[in-house]
Amino acid sequence: MGLIGEVVLLPFAPVRGSFWVIQQVLREAERIYYDPATVRAELARLEEQLEAGEITEEEFDRCEDELLDRLEIALRSGETTGDGTTS
């Protein structure tokens, strides 16, 4: 984009900057959400809740299925190393 284009779009710089920040936050949130280490920790907490009687077997099964789906997506994407970091 040339100098004229930059000058014309200058008033929109704050909006473009805000959009970039939002994209970065969403990207990081998705990385954490699908991180295998995070999902495994949530599975462990879920099992502890079941053993402590805090949730029913049906709730456990439903939540476990959701977490296993997330883990499958994470492992298929191959974007994380499984220890909380990206590759």
N, C-alpha and C positions, 0 to 999 in steps of 0.2 A: 504494500500500500504506500502510496506516495505521500509527500509532505502535505498536500492539499487534503487528502483523505484523512490524515491524522488530525489536522486542524479542525476539519468538519466534525470528526467524531470525538474531539476533546471533551465536550460537555458530557459525553456518556462514559467517560473514564471511571468515575466512581461506581457506576452500575456494572461495568465490565469487571472491575476489581472485586466488587461484591460477589458477582457471579463466579469468579474464579475461586474465591474463598469458600463459597458454598460447595463447589465441586470438590475441593480438597477435603472438606469436612466429611462430605458424603462418602468419598473414596476411602478415607480412613475408617469411618464407621463400618462400612461393608467389609473392609479387611479384618477388623476386629471381630465382627459378627460371624464371619465364615472361617476364622482361624481355627484349625483343628485343636490346638491347645485350649482355646477358650471353650469350644464345644465339649471337649472331654471333661473339663473342669465342671461345666454345667451338668453333664451326665452324672458325675460323681456326687454333686450336691443334690441332684434329683433322687438318686438312690438313697442318700442319707435321709432325705425327707420321707421317703417311703418307709424306711426302717424305723424312723422315729414316730411313724403314724401321723405325720402332718398332712399327707395326701393319700388319696385312695389308689387302689391298683389301677382303676380306669384312668385317673388323672395321670398317673405315672406312665401308663402305656401311651396315652395321647402325646404327652410332652416328650417322651423318649423317641417316638416316631418322628416328631418335628426336629429334634436334635440330631437324630441319625440322618435325616434328609439333608440338614445343613452340613453335616460332616461329609456326606457323600459328595455334595456339590463342591465343598472345599477341596477334597482330595482329587476330584476330577479336574478342577481348574488348575491345580498344581502351582498356584501363585504364592503359597505360603510354605514354610518349611516345617510347620507343626510345632515349633517352639516359640511362637509368638512373633516371629520376624518374617519379613518377605525375602524371597530368594533373589 
